[in-house]
Amino acid sequence: MVQTLNIEIDDDAMKKLKEMADKTGINISRMCRHILEEFTYQGKVYGGLWNEGPGKRILIDYPKYSSRVIKLTNAQLKG
């Protein structure tokens, strides 16, 4: 089963993601889906209190494994 996630992202990040998607020849939604799915294998997010002010701090720890190859069929590339 596939879930839908709507997110807000700043203009600079969106521009860079679109450039990456264009280079690989897949649409941005599919590329972002695979980025997020791959992150969940060994990536971690830590959160805690922010001593300097009200709010929280967040640390994103990216996976430290060798990248896996994702194979997409022509039908998947269209979706």
mmCIF file of the N, C-alpha and C atoms, coordinates in Angstrom:
data_MODEL
# 
_entry.id   MODEL 
# 
loop_
_atom_site.group_PDB 
_atom_site.id 
_atom_site.type_symbol 
_atom_site.label_atom_id 
_atom_site.label_alt_id 
_atom_site.label_comp_id 
_atom_site.label_asym_id 
_atom_site.label_entity_id 
_atom_site.label_seq_id 
_atom_site.pdbx_PDB_ins_code 
_atom_site.Cartn_x 
_atom_site.Cartn_y 
_atom_site.Cartn_z 
_atom_site.occupancy 
_atom_site.B_iso_or_equiv 
_atom_site.pdbx_formal_charge 
_atom_site.auth_seq_id 
_atom_site.auth_comp_id 
_atom_site.auth_asym_id 
_atom_site.auth_atom_id 
_atom_site.pdbx_PDB_model_num 
ATOM 1   N N  . MET A 1 1  ? 0.844  -1.175 0.000   1.00 0.00 ? 1  MET A N  1 
ATOM 2   C CA . MET A 1 1  ? 0.000  0.000  0.000   1.00 0.00 ? 1  MET A CA 1 
ATOM 3   C C  . MET A 1 1  ? 0.892  1.243  0.000   1.00 0.00 ? 1  MET A C  1 
ATOM 4   N N  . VAL A 1 2  ? 0.468  2.263  -0.682  1.00 0.00 ? 2  VAL A N  1 
ATOM 5   C CA . VAL A 1 2  ? 1.209  3.517  -0.769  1.00 0.00 ? 2  VAL A CA 1 
ATOM 6   C C  . VAL A 1 2  ? 0.389  4.616  -0.112  1.00 0.00 ? 2  VAL A C  1 
ATOM 7   N N  . GLN A 1 3  ? 1.040  5.422  0.698   1.00 0.00 ? 3  GLN A N  1 
ATOM 8   C CA . GLN A 1 3  ? 0.399  6.549  1.374   1.00 0.00 ? 3  GLN A CA 1 
ATOM 9   C C  . GLN A 1 3  ? 0.791  7.843  0.670   1.00 0.00 ? 3  GLN A C  1 
ATOM 10  N N  . THR A 1 4  ? -0.068 8.845  0.747   1.00 0.00 ? 4  THR A N  1 
ATOM 11  C CA . THR A 1 4  ? 0.218  10.157 0.178   1.00 0.00 ? 4  THR A CA 1 
ATOM 12  C C  . THR A 1 4  ? 0.622  11.108 1.287   1.00 0.00 ? 4  THR A C  1 
ATOM 13  N N  . LEU A 1 5  ? 1.667  11.896 1.033   1.00 0.00 ? 5  LEU A N  1 
ATOM 14  C CA . LEU A 1 5  ? 2.170  12.866 1.994   1.00 0.00 ? 5  LEU A CA 1 
ATOM 15  C C  . LEU A 1 5  ? 2.316  14.205 1.286   1.00 0.00 ? 5  LEU A C  1 
ATOM 16  N N  . ASN A 1 6  ? 1.651  15.217 1.789   1.00 0.00 ? 6  ASN A N  1 
ATOM 17  C CA . ASN A 1 6  ? 1.794  16.569 1.248   1.00 0.00 ? 6  ASN A CA 1 
ATOM 18  C C  . ASN A 1 6  ? 2.721  17.349 2.169   1.00 0.00 ? 6  ASN A C  1 
ATOM 19  N N  . ILE A 1 7  ? 3.774  17.947 1.595   1.00 0.00 ? 7  ILE A N  1 
ATOM 20  C CA . ILE A 1 7  ? 4.725  18.703 2.405   1.00 0.00 ? 7  ILE A CA 1 
ATOM 21  C C  . ILE A 1 7  ? 4.949  20.081 1.803   1.00 0.00 ? 7  ILE A C  1 
ATOM 22  N N  . GLU A 1 8  ? 5.372  21.000 2.635   1.00 0.00 ? 8  GLU A N  1 
ATOM 23  C CA . GLU A 1 8  ? 5.783  22.323 2.175   1.00 0.00 ? 8  GLU A CA 1 
ATOM 24  C C  . GLU A 1 8  ? 7.304  22.338 2.142   1.00 0.00 ? 8  GLU A C  1 
ATOM 25  N N  . ILE A 1 9  ? 7.860  22.943 1.101   1.00 0.00 ? 9  ILE A N  1 
ATOM 26  C CA . ILE A 1 9  ? 9.309  22.995 0.953   1.00 0.00 ? 9  ILE A CA 1 
ATOM 27  C C  . ILE A 1 9  ? 9.673  24.363 0.375   1.00 0.00 ? 9  ILE A C  1 
ATOM 28  N N  . ASP A 1 10 ? 10.809 24.904 0.794   1.00 0.00 ? 10 ASP A N  1 
ATOM 29  C CA . ASP A 1 10 ? 11.151 26.248 0.320   1.00 0.00 ? 10 ASP A CA 1 
ATOM 30  C C  . ASP A 1 10 ? 11.557 26.223 -1.156  1.00 0.00 ? 10 ASP A C  1 
ATOM 31  N N  . ASP A 1 11 ? 11.513 27.393 -1.774  1.00 0.00 ? 11 ASP A N  1 
ATOM 32  C CA . ASP A 1 11 ? 11.737 27.504 -3.217  1.00 0.00 ? 11 ASP A CA 1 
ATOM 33  C C  . ASP A 1 11 ? 13.108 26.997 -3.655  1.00 0.00 ? 11 ASP A C  1 
ATOM 34  N N  . ASP A 1 12 ? 14.158 27.298 -2.896  1.00 0.00 ? 12 ASP A N  1 
ATOM 35  C CA . ASP A 1 12 ? 15.505 26.860 -3.271  1.00 0.00 ? 12 ASP A CA 1 
ATOM 36  C C  . ASP A 1 12 ? 15.623 25.343 -3.263  1.00 0.00 ? 12 ASP A C  1 
ATOM 37  N N  . ALA A 1 13 ? 15.098 24.714 -2.223  1.00 0.00 ? 13 ALA A N  1 
ATOM 38  C CA . ALA A 1 13 ? 15.155 23.254 -2.143  1.00 0.00 ? 13 ALA A CA 1 
ATOM 39  C C  . ALA A 1 13 ? 14.345 22.625 -3.274  1.00 0.00 ? 13 ALA A C  1 
ATOM 40  N N  . MET A 1 14 ? 13.177 23.192 -3.577  1.00 0.00 ? 14 MET A N  1 
ATOM 41  C CA . MET A 1 14 ? 12.337 22.661 -4.649  1.00 0.00 ? 14 MET A CA 1 
ATOM 42  C C  . MET A 1 14 ? 13.043 22.776 -5.996  1.00 0.00 ? 14 MET A C  1 
ATOM 43  N N  . LYS A 1 15 ? 13.722 23.888 -6.221  1.00 0.00 ? 15 LYS A N  1 
ATOM 44  C CA . LYS A 1 15 ? 14.460 24.078 -7.471  1.00 0.00 ? 15 LYS A CA 1 
ATOM 45  C C  . LYS A 1 15 ? 15.547 23.012 -7.617  1.00 0.00 ? 15 LYS A C  1 
ATOM 46  N N  . LYS A 1 16 ? 16.280 22.757 -6.535  1.00 0.00 ? 16 LYS A N  1 
ATOM 47  C CA . LYS A 1 16 ? 17.347 21.752 -6.573  1.00 0.00 ? 16 LYS A CA 1 
ATOM 48  C C  . LYS A 1 16 ? 16.782 20.353 -6.790  1.00 0.00 ? 16 LYS A C  1 
ATOM 49  N N  . LEU A 1 17 ? 15.663 20.047 -6.122  1.00 0.00 ? 17 LEU A N  1 
ATOM 50  C CA . LEU A 1 17 ? 15.037 18.738 -6.308  1.00 0.00 ? 17 LEU A CA 1 
ATOM 51  C C  . LEU A 1 17 ? 14.548 18.558 -7.742  1.00 0.00 ? 17 LEU A C  1 
ATOM 52  N N  . LYS A 1 18 ? 13.968 19.605 -8.319  1.00 0.00 ? 18 LYS A N  1 
ATOM 53  C CA . LYS A 1 18 ? 13.506 19.524 -9.711  1.00 0.00 ? 18 LYS A CA 1 
ATOM 54  C C  . LYS A 1 18 ? 14.677 19.285 -10.657 1.00 0.00 ? 18 LYS A C  1 
ATOM 55  N N  . GLU A 1 19 ? 15.803 19.952 -10.409 1.00 0.00 ? 19 GLU A N  1 
ATOM 56  C CA . GLU A 1 19 ? 16.992 19.753 -11.242 1.00 0.00 ? 19 GLU A CA 1 
ATOM 57  C C  . GLU A 1 19 ? 17.474 18.308 -11.151 1.00 0.00 ? 19 GLU A C  1 
ATOM 58  N N  . MET A 1 20 ? 17.482 17.744 -9.941  1.00 0.00 ? 20 MET A N  1 
ATOM 59  C CA . MET A 1 20 ? 17.896 16.348 -9.762  1.00 0.00 ? 20 MET A CA 1 
ATOM 60  C C  . MET A 1 20 ? 16.953 15.406 -10.498 1.00 0.00 ? 20 MET A C  1 
ATOM 61  N N  . ALA A 1 21 ? 15.655 15.658 -10.380 1.00 0.00 ? 21 ALA A N  1 
ATOM 62  C CA . ALA A 1 21 ? 14.663 14.809 -11.041 1.00 0.00 ? 21 ALA A CA 1 
ATOM 63  C C  . ALA A 1 21 ? 14.819 14.888 -12.557 1.00 0.00 ? 21 ALA A C  1 
ATOM 64  N N  . ASP A 1 22 ? 15.021 16.084 -13.070 1.00 0.00 ? 22 ASP A N  1 
ATOM 65  C CA . ASP A 1 22 ? 15.204 16.251 -14.516 1.00 0.00 ? 22 ASP A CA 1 
ATOM 66  C C  . ASP A 1 22 ? 16.443 15.505 -15.003 1.00 0.00 ? 22 ASP A C  1 
ATOM 67  N N  . LYS A 1 23 ? 17.526 15.551 -14.227 1.00 0.00 ? 23 LYS A N  1 
ATOM 68  C CA . LYS A 1 23 ? 18.766 14.855 -14.611 1.00 0.00 ? 23 LYS A CA 1 
ATOM 69  C C  . LYS A 1 23 ? 18.564 13.349 -14.684 1.00 0.00 ? 23 LYS A C  1 
ATOM 70  N N  . THR A 1 24 ? 17.758 12.806 -13.764 1.00 0.00 ? 24 THR A N  1 
ATOM 71  C CA . THR A 1 24 ? 17.547 11.358 -13.741 1.00 0.00 ? 24 THR A CA 1 
ATOM 72  C C  . THR A 1 24 ? 16.409 10.923 -14.646 1.00 0.00 ? 24 THR A C  1 
ATOM 73  N N  . GLY A 1 25 ? 15.614 11.870 -15.136 1.00 0.00 ? 25 GLY A N  1 
ATOM 74  C CA . GLY A 1 25 ? 14.530 11.529 -16.052 1.00 0.00 ? 25 GLY A CA 1 
ATOM 75  C C  . GLY A 1 25 ? 13.295 10.959 -15.378 1.00 0.00 ? 25 GLY A C  1 
ATOM 76  N N  . ILE A 1 26 ? 13.105 11.262 -14.099 1.00 0.00 ? 26 ILE A N  1 
ATOM 77  C CA . ILE A 1 26 ? 11.884 10.826 -13.414 1.00 0.00 ? 26 ILE A CA 1 
ATOM 78  C C  . ILE A 1 26 ? 11.184 12.050 -12.840 1.00 0.00 ? 26 ILE A C  1 
ATOM 79  N N  . ASN A 1 27 ? 9.892  11.896 -12.548 1.00 0.00 ? 27 ASN A N  1 
ATOM 80  C CA . ASN A 1 27 ? 9.188  13.060 -12.011 1.00 0.00 ? 27 ASN A CA 1 
ATOM 81  C C  . ASN A 1 27 ? 9.581  13.281 -10.554 1.00 0.00 ? 27 ASN A C  1 
ATOM 82  N N  . ILE A 1 28 ? 9.414  14.499 -10.109 1.00 0.00 ? 28 ILE A N  1 
ATOM 83  C CA . ILE A 1 28 ? 9.886  14.897 -8.782  1.00 0.00 ? 28 ILE A CA 1 
ATOM 84  C C  . ILE A 1 28 ? 9.179  14.136 -7.662  1.00 0.00 ? 28 ILE A C  1 
ATOM 85  N N  . SER A 1 29 ? 7.905  13.831 -7.833  1.00 0.00 ? 29 SER A N  1 
ATOM 86  C CA . SER A 1 29 ? 7.175  13.096 -6.791  1.00 0.00 ? 29 SER A CA 1 
ATOM 87  C C  . SER A 1 29 ? 7.764  11.710 -6.581  1.00 0.00 ? 29 SER A C  1 
ATOM 88  N N  . ARG A 1 30 ? 8.034  11.011 -7.676  1.00 0.00 ? 30 ARG A N  1 
ATOM 89  C CA . ARG A 1 30 ? 8.608  9.665  -7.558  1.00 0.00 ? 30 ARG A CA 1 
ATOM 90  C C  . ARG A 1 30 ? 10.007 9.738  -6.965  1.00 0.00 ? 30 ARG A C  1 
ATOM 91  N N  . MET A 1 31 ? 10.808 10.705 -7.376  1.00 0.00 ? 31 MET A N  1 
ATOM 92  C CA . MET A 1 31 ? 12.152 10.829 -6.829  1.00 0.00 ? 31 MET A CA 1 
ATOM 93  C C  . MET A 1 31 ? 12.104 11.076 -5.322  1.00 0.00 ? 31 MET A C  1 
ATOM 94  N N  . CYS A 1 32 ? 11.254 12.004 -4.887  1.00 0.00 ? 32 CYS A N  1 
ATOM 95  C CA . CYS A 1 32 ? 11.140 12.300 -3.455  1.00 0.00 ? 32 CYS A CA 1 
ATOM 96  C C  . CYS A 1 32 ? 10.640 11.090 -2.682  1.00 0.00 ? 32 CYS A C  1 
ATOM 97  N N  . ARG A 1 33 ? 9.737  10.339 -3.289  1.00 0.00 ? 33 ARG A N  1 
ATOM 98  C CA . ARG A 1 33 ? 9.246  9.111  -2.643  1.00 0.00 ? 33 ARG A CA 1 
ATOM 99  C C  . ARG A 1 33 ? 10.403 8.165  -2.357  1.00 0.00 ? 33 ARG A C  1 
ATOM 100 N N  . HIS A 1 34 ? 11.273 7.955  -3.354  1.00 0.00 ? 34 HIS A N  1 
ATOM 101 C CA . HIS A 1 34 ? 12.392 7.028  -3.170  1.00 0.00 ? 34 HIS A CA 1 
ATOM 102 C C  . HIS A 1 34 ? 13.420 7.575  -2.183  1.00 0.00 ? 34 HIS A C  1 
ATOM 103 N N  . ILE A 1 35 ? 13.650 8.867  -2.188  1.00 0.00 ? 35 ILE A N  1 
ATOM 104 C CA . ILE A 1 35 ? 14.568 9.467  -1.216  1.00 0.00 ? 35 ILE A CA 1 
ATOM 105 C C  . ILE A 1 35 ? 14.068 9.209  0.201   1.00 0.00 ? 35 ILE A C  1 
ATOM 106 N N  . LEU A 1 36 ? 12.792 9.471  0.447   1.00 0.00 ? 36 LEU A N  1 
ATOM 107 C CA . LEU A 1 36 ? 12.237 9.276  1.792   1.00 0.00 ? 36 LEU A CA 1 
ATOM 108 C C  . LEU A 1 36 ? 12.206 7.803  2.185   1.00 0.00 ? 36 LEU A C  1 
ATOM 109 N N  . GLU A 1 37 ? 11.845 6.928  1.247   1.00 0.00 ? 37 GLU A N  1 
ATOM 110 C CA . GLU A 1 37 ? 11.824 5.496  1.562   1.00 0.00 ? 37 GLU A CA 1 
ATOM 111 C C  . GLU A 1 37 ? 13.220 4.988  1.901   1.00 0.00 ? 37 GLU A C  1 
ATOM 112 N N  . GLU A 1 38 ? 14.228 5.402  1.152   1.00 0.00 ? 38 GLU A N  1 
ATOM 113 C CA . GLU A 1 38 ? 15.600 4.973  1.428   1.00 0.00 ? 38 GLU A CA 1 
ATOM 114 C C  . GLU A 1 38 ? 16.084 5.495  2.774   1.00 0.00 ? 38 GLU A C  1 
ATOM 115 N N  . PHE A 1 39 ? 15.702 6.707  3.122   1.00 0.00 ? 39 PHE A N  1 
ATOM 116 C CA . PHE A 1 39 ? 16.112 7.288  4.402   1.00 0.00 ? 39 PHE A CA 1 
ATOM 117 C C  . PHE A 1 39 ? 15.644 6.432  5.572   1.00 0.00 ? 39 PHE A C  1 
ATOM 118 N N  . THR A 1 40 ? 14.470 5.832  5.452   1.00 0.00 ? 40 THR A N  1 
ATOM 119 C CA . THR A 1 40 ? 13.908 5.083  6.579   1.00 0.00 ? 40 THR A CA 1 
ATOM 120 C C  . THR A 1 40 ? 14.668 3.799  6.903   1.00 0.00 ? 40 THR A C  1 
ATOM 121 N N  . TYR A 1 41 ? 15.556 3.327  6.024   1.00 0.00 ? 41 TYR A N  1 
ATOM 122 C CA . TYR A 1 41 ? 16.283 2.092  6.315   1.00 0.00 ? 41 TYR A CA 1 
ATOM 123 C C  . TYR A 1 41 ? 17.280 2.261  7.456   1.00 0.00 ? 41 TYR A C  1 
ATOM 124 N N  . GLN A 1 42 ? 18.068 3.322  7.453   1.00 0.00 ? 42 GLN A N  1 
ATOM 125 C CA . GLN A 1 42 ? 19.024 3.520  8.542   1.00 0.00 ? 42 GLN A CA 1 
ATOM 126 C C  . GLN A 1 42 ? 19.139 4.972  8.977   1.00 0.00 ? 42 GLN A C  1 
ATOM 127 N N  . GLY A 1 43 ? 18.325 5.833  8.421   1.00 0.00 ? 43 GLY A N  1 
ATOM 128 C CA . GLY A 1 43 ? 18.356 7.232  8.829   1.00 0.00 ? 43 GLY A CA 1 
ATOM 129 C C  . GLY A 1 43 ? 17.665 7.409  10.176  1.00 0.00 ? 43 GLY A C  1 
ATOM 130 N N  . LYS A 1 44 ? 18.053 8.447  10.885  1.00 0.00 ? 44 LYS A N  1 
ATOM 131 C CA . LYS A 1 44 ? 17.458 8.721  12.196  1.00 0.00 ? 44 LYS A CA 1 
ATOM 132 C C  . LYS A 1 44 ? 17.221 10.214 12.333  1.00 0.00 ? 44 LYS A C  1 
ATOM 133 N N  . VAL A 1 45 ? 16.221 10.572 13.133  1.00 0.00 ? 45 VAL A N  1 
ATOM 134 C CA . VAL A 1 45 ? 15.943 11.966 13.456  1.00 0.00 ? 45 VAL A CA 1 
ATOM 135 C C  . VAL A 1 45 ? 15.887 12.064 14.970  1.00 0.00 ? 45 VAL A C  1 
ATOM 136 N N  . TYR A 1 46 ? 16.670 12.971 15.516  1.00 0.00 ? 46 TYR A N  1 
ATOM 137 C CA . TYR A 1 46 ? 16.696 13.188 16.960  1.00 0.00 ? 46 TYR A CA 1 
ATOM 138 C C  . TYR A 1 46 ? 16.109 14.556 17.259  1.00 0.00 ? 46 TYR A C  1 
ATOM 139 N N  . GLY A 1 47 ? 15.401 14.670 18.349  1.00 0.00 ? 47 GLY A N  1 
ATOM 140 C CA . GLY A 1 47 ? 14.836 15.952 18.755  1.00 0.00 ? 47 GLY A CA 1 
ATOM 141 C C  . GLY A 1 47 ? 15.024 16.152 20.243  1.00 0.00 ? 47 GLY A C  1 
ATOM 142 N N  . GLY A 1 48 ? 15.102 17.384 20.646  1.00 0.00 ? 48 GLY A N  1 
ATOM 143 C CA . GLY A 1 48 ? 15.261 17.685 22.060  1.00 0.00 ? 48 GLY A CA 1 
ATOM 144 C C  . GLY A 1 48 ? 14.997 19.147 22.332  1.00 0.00 ? 48 GLY A C  1 
ATOM 145 N N  . LEU A 1 49 ? 15.073 19.505 23.579  1.00 0.00 ? 49 LEU A N  1 
ATOM 146 C CA . LEU A 1 49 ? 14.849 20.889 23.963  1.00 0.00 ? 49 LEU A CA 1 
ATOM 147 C C  . LEU A 1 49 ? 15.973 21.772 23.441  1.00 0.00 ? 49 LEU A C  1 
ATOM 148 N N  . TRP A 1 50 ? 15.638 22.987 23.164  1.00 0.00 ? 50 TRP A N  1 
ATOM 149 C CA . TRP A 1 50 ? 16.592 23.974 22.686  1.00 0.00 ? 50 TRP A CA 1 
ATOM 150 C C  . TRP A 1 50 ? 16.846 24.922 23.841  1.00 0.00 ? 50 TRP A C  1 
ATOM 151 N N  . ASN A 1 51 ? 18.015 24.825 24.441  1.00 0.00 ? 51 ASN A N  1 
ATOM 152 C CA . ASN A 1 51 ? 18.327 25.595 25.651  1.00 0.00 ? 51 ASN A CA 1 
ATOM 153 C C  . ASN A 1 51 ? 18.400 27.096 25.411  1.00 0.00 ? 51 ASN A C  1 
ATOM 154 N N  . GLU A 1 52 ? 18.703 27.523 24.184  1.00 0.00 ? 52 GLU A N  1 
ATOM 155 C CA . GLU A 1 52 ? 18.868 28.943 23.895  1.00 0.00 ? 52 GLU A CA 1 
ATOM 156 C C  . GLU A 1 52 ? 17.544 29.684 23.720  1.00 0.00 ? 52 GLU A C  1 
ATOM 157 N N  . GLY A 1 53 ? 16.449 28.998 23.694  1.00 0.00 ? 53 GLY A N  1 
ATOM 158 C CA . GLY A 1 53 ? 15.172 29.675 23.500  1.00 0.00 ? 53 GLY A CA 1 
ATOM 159 C C  . GLY A 1 53 ? 14.020 28.686 23.490  1.00 0.00 ? 53 GLY A C  1 
ATOM 160 N N  . PRO A 1 54 ? 12.816 29.192 23.378  1.00 0.00 ? 54 PRO A N  1 
ATOM 161 C CA . PRO A 1 54 ? 11.674 28.284 23.339  1.00 0.00 ? 54 PRO A CA 1 
ATOM 162 C C  . PRO A 1 54 ? 11.651 27.522 22.011  1.00 0.00 ? 54 PRO A C  1 
ATOM 163 N N  . GLY A 1 55 ? 11.348 26.282 22.075  1.00 0.00 ? 55 GLY A N  1 
ATOM 164 C CA . GLY A 1 55 ? 11.268 25.468 20.867  1.00 0.00 ? 55 GLY A CA 1 
ATOM 165 C C  . GLY A 1 55 ? 12.051 24.179 21.010  1.00 0.00 ? 55 GLY A C  1 
ATOM 166 N N  . LYS A 1 56 ? 12.301 23.527 19.889  1.00 0.00 ? 56 LYS A N  1 
ATOM 167 C CA . LYS A 1 56 ? 13.037 22.262 19.862  1.00 0.00 ? 56 LYS A CA 1 
ATOM 168 C C  . LYS A 1 56 ? 14.162 22.357 18.849  1.00 0.00 ? 56 LYS A C  1 
ATOM 169 N N  . ARG A 1 57 ? 15.140 21.496 19.024  1.00 0.00 ? 57 ARG A N  1 
ATOM 170 C CA . ARG A 1 57 ? 16.189 21.365 18.016  1.00 0.00 ? 57 ARG A CA 1 
ATOM 171 C C  . ARG A 1 57 ? 16.044 19.982 17.393  1.00 0.00 ? 57 ARG A C  1 
ATOM 172 N N  . ILE A 1 58 ? 16.419 19.880 16.146  1.00 0.00 ? 58 ILE A N  1 
ATOM 173 C CA . ILE A 1 58 ? 16.287 18.618 15.424  1.00 0.00 ? 58 ILE A CA 1 
ATOM 174 C C  . ILE A 1 58 ? 17.620 18.311 14.751  1.00 0.00 ? 58 ILE A C  1 
ATOM 175 N N  . LEU A 1 59 ? 18.066 17.068 14.868  1.00 0.00 ? 59 LEU A N  1 
ATOM 176 C CA . LEU A 1 59 ? 19.286 16.603 14.215  1.00 0.00 ? 59 LEU A CA 1 
ATOM 177 C C  . LEU A 1 59 ? 18.898 15.469 13.276  1.00 0.00 ? 59 LEU A C  1 
ATOM 178 N N  . ILE A 1 60 ? 19.259 15.611 12.015  1.00 0.00 ? 60 ILE A N  1 
ATOM 179 C CA . ILE A 1 60 ? 18.963 14.580 11.024  1.00 0.00 ? 60 ILE A CA 1 
ATOM 180 C C  . ILE A 1 60 ? 20.244 13.809 10.764  1.00 0.00 ? 60 ILE A C  1 
ATOM 181 N N  . ASP A 1 61 ? 20.210 12.504 11.011  1.00 0.00 ? 61 ASP A N  1 
ATOM 182 C CA . ASP A 1 61 ? 21.359 11.621 10.834  1.00 0.00 ? 61 ASP A CA 1 
ATOM 183 C C  . ASP A 1 61 ? 21.090 10.744 9.616   1.00 0.00 ? 61 ASP A C  1 
ATOM 184 N N  . TYR A 1 62 ? 21.783 11.032 8.523   1.00 0.00 ? 62 TYR A N  1 
ATOM 185 C CA . TYR A 1 62 ? 21.542 10.314 7.280   1.00 0.00 ? 62 TYR A CA 1 
ATOM 186 C C  . TYR A 1 62 ? 22.135 8.910  7.331   1.00 0.00 ? 62 TYR A C  1 
ATOM 187 N N  . PRO A 1 63 ? 21.575 7.968  6.563   1.00 0.00 ? 63 PRO A N  1 
ATOM 188 C CA . PRO A 1 63 ? 22.073 6.587  6.563   1.00 0.00 ? 63 PRO A CA 1 
ATOM 189 C C  . PRO A 1 63 ? 23.555 6.516  6.211   1.00 0.00 ? 63 PRO A C  1 
ATOM 190 N N  . LYS A 1 64 ? 24.225 5.557  6.806   1.00 0.00 ? 64 LYS A N  1 
ATOM 191 C CA . LYS A 1 64 ? 25.662 5.403  6.590   1.00 0.00 ? 64 LYS A CA 1 
ATOM 192 C C  . LYS A 1 64 ? 25.986 4.107  5.843   1.00 0.00 ? 64 LYS A C  1 
ATOM 193 N N  . TYR A 1 65 ? 25.083 3.660  5.009   1.00 0.00 ? 65 TYR A N  1 
ATOM 194 C CA . TYR A 1 65 ? 25.285 2.429  4.264   1.00 0.00 ? 65 TYR A CA 1 
ATOM 195 C C  . TYR A 1 65 ? 25.555 2.754  2.801   1.00 0.00 ? 65 TYR A C  1 
ATOM 196 N N  . SER A 1 66 ? 26.005 1.765  2.066   1.00 0.00 ? 66 SER A N  1 
ATOM 197 C CA . SER A 1 66 ? 26.169 1.949  0.627   1.00 0.00 ? 66 SER A CA 1 
ATOM 198 C C  . SER A 1 66 ? 24.791 2.063  -0.003  1.00 0.00 ? 66 SER A C  1 
ATOM 199 N N  . SER A 1 67 ? 24.667 2.944  -0.942  1.00 0.00 ? 67 SER A N  1 
ATOM 200 C CA . SER A 1 67 ? 23.381 3.167  -1.592  1.00 0.00 ? 67 SER A CA 1 
ATOM 201 C C  . SER A 1 67 ? 22.933 1.930  -2.350  1.00 0.00 ? 67 SER A C  1 
ATOM 202 N N  . ARG A 1 68 ? 21.635 1.677  -2.281  1.00 0.00 ? 68 ARG A N  1 
ATOM 203 C CA . ARG A 1 68 ? 21.056 0.579  -3.041  1.00 0.00 ? 68 ARG A CA 1 
ATOM 204 C C  . ARG A 1 68 ? 20.643 1.094  -4.412  1.00 0.00 ? 68 ARG A C  1 
ATOM 205 N N  . VAL A 1 69 ? 20.575 0.211  -5.374  1.00 0.00 ? 69 VAL A N  1 
ATOM 206 C CA . VAL A 1 69 ? 20.115 0.566  -6.713  1.00 0.00 ? 69 VAL A CA 1 
ATOM 207 C C  . VAL A 1 69 ? 18.614 0.324  -6.770  1.00 0.00 ? 69 VAL A C  1 
ATOM 208 N N  . ILE A 1 70 ? 17.876 1.327  -7.221  1.00 0.00 ? 70 ILE A N  1 
ATOM 209 C CA . ILE A 1 70 ? 16.432 1.208  -7.372  1.00 0.00 ? 70 ILE A CA 1 
ATOM 210 C C  . ILE A 1 70 ? 16.152 1.042  -8.857  1.00 0.00 ? 70 ILE A C  1 
ATOM 211 N N  . LYS A 1 71 ? 15.432 -0.020 -9.215  1.00 0.00 ? 71 LYS A N  1 
ATOM 212 C CA . LYS A 1 71 ? 15.118 -0.285 -10.617 1.00 0.00 ? 71 LYS A CA 1 
ATOM 213 C C  . LYS A 1 71 ? 13.659 0.080  -10.867 1.00 0.00 ? 71 LYS A C  1 
ATOM 214 N N  . LEU A 1 72 ? 13.423 0.932  -11.868 1.00 0.00 ? 72 LEU A N  1 
ATOM 215 C CA . LEU A 1 72 ? 12.077 1.379  -12.200 1.00 0.00 ? 72 LEU A CA 1 
ATOM 216 C C  . LEU A 1 72 ? 11.722 0.942  -13.615 1.00 0.00 ? 72 LEU A C  1 
ATOM 217 N N  . THR A 1 73 ? 10.543 0.362  -13.777 1.00 0.00 ? 73 THR A N  1 
ATOM 218 C CA . THR A 1 73 ? 10.071 -0.008 -15.106 1.00 0.00 ? 73 THR A CA 1 
ATOM 219 C C  . THR A 1 73 ? 9.582  1.239  -15.833 1.00 0.00 ? 73 THR A C  1 
ATOM 220 N N  . ASN A 1 74 ? 9.382  1.123  -17.136 1.00 0.00 ? 74 ASN A N  1 
ATOM 221 C CA . ASN A 1 74 ? 8.853  2.261  -17.893 1.00 0.00 ? 74 ASN A CA 1 
ATOM 222 C C  . ASN A 1 74 ? 7.494  2.688  -17.360 1.00 0.00 ? 74 ASN A C  1 
ATOM 223 N N  . ALA A 1 75 ? 6.671  1.737  -16.947 1.00 0.00 ? 75 ALA A N  1 
ATOM 224 C CA . ALA A 1 75 ? 5.357  2.071  -16.390 1.00 0.00 ? 75 ALA A CA 1 
ATOM 225 C C  . ALA A 1 75 ? 5.508  2.870  -15.097 1.00 0.00 ? 75 ALA A C  1 
ATOM 226 N N  . GLN A 1 76 ? 6.472  2.502  -14.261 1.00 0.00 ? 76 GLN A N  1 
ATOM 227 C CA . GLN A 1 76 ? 6.702  3.233  -13.015 1.00 0.00 ? 76 GLN A CA 1 
ATOM 228 C C  . GLN A 1 76 ? 7.221  4.640  -13.290 1.00 0.00 ? 76 GLN A C  1 
ATOM 229 N N  . LEU A 1 77 ? 8.007  4.792  -14.327 1.00 0.00 ? 77 LEU A N  1 
ATOM 230 C CA . LEU A 1 77 ? 8.538  6.110  -14.662 1.00 0.00 ? 77 LEU A CA 1 
ATOM 231 C C  . LEU A 1 77 ? 7.435  7.075  -15.087 1.00 0.00 ? 77 LEU A C  1 
ATOM 232 N N  . LYS A 1 78 ? 6.374  6.552  -15.657 1.00 0.00 ? 78 LYS A N  1 
ATOM 233 C CA . LYS A 1 78 ? 5.265  7.401  -16.093 1.00 0.00 ? 78 LYS A CA 1 
ATOM 234 C C  . LYS A 1 78 ? 4.383  7.826  -14.934 1.00 0.00 ? 78 LYS A C  1 
ATOM 235 N N  . GLY A 1 79 ? 4.366  7.044  -13.859 1.00 0.00 ? 79 GLY A N  1 
ATOM 236 C CA . GLY A 1 79 ? 3.471  7.305  -12.729 1.00 0.00 ? 79 GLY A CA 1 
ATOM 237 C C  . GLY A 1 79 ? 3.990  8.274  -11.723 1.00 0.00 ? 79 GLY A C  1 
# 
